[in-house]
């Protein structure tokens, strides 16, 4: 059985920078219960939001930005390198290259198979 999931597990990455971040996280939080299927997606989401807030503060000369200002900066995010992928958003705030992980049952357990870039497949193929 094969299934898709809208999250990418960076523990499978061969990128040394990503591997170092994952290693640091797992050292700080070593229990299996410290890592869920959403842990690293949440990590990247928080970092993307912090980056957008920082840019909004900078544009407002160090003042507290409005929610609208932060949303505008989120939409301006381009090439943000996270542990689950590199993110760019369009004017509507949608990811321009969403990633999806493929998992497969082997020996009675779900396991990671591969990651695909959803935009690489034309909608007519689905």
HELIX and SHEET records of a PDB file:
HELIX    1   1 UNK A   10  UNK A   12  5                                   3    
HELIX    2   2 UNK A   16  UNK A   28  1                                  13    
HELIX    3   3 UNK A   32  UNK A   34  5                                   3    
HELIX    4   4 UNK A   39  UNK A   59  1                                  21    
HELIX    5   5 UNK A   67  UNK A   75  1                                   9    
HELIX    6   6 UNK A  118  UNK A  120  5                                   3    
HELIX    7   7 UNK A  123  UNK A  125  5                                   3    
SHEET    1   A 3 UNK A   2  UNK A   5  0                                        
SHEET    2   A 3 UNK A  99  UNK A 106 -1                                        
SHEET    3   A 3 UNK A 109  UNK A 117 -1                                        
SHEET    1   B 2 UNK A  80  UNK A  81  0                                        
SHEET    2   B 2 UNK A  86  UNK A  87 -1                                        
END                                                                             
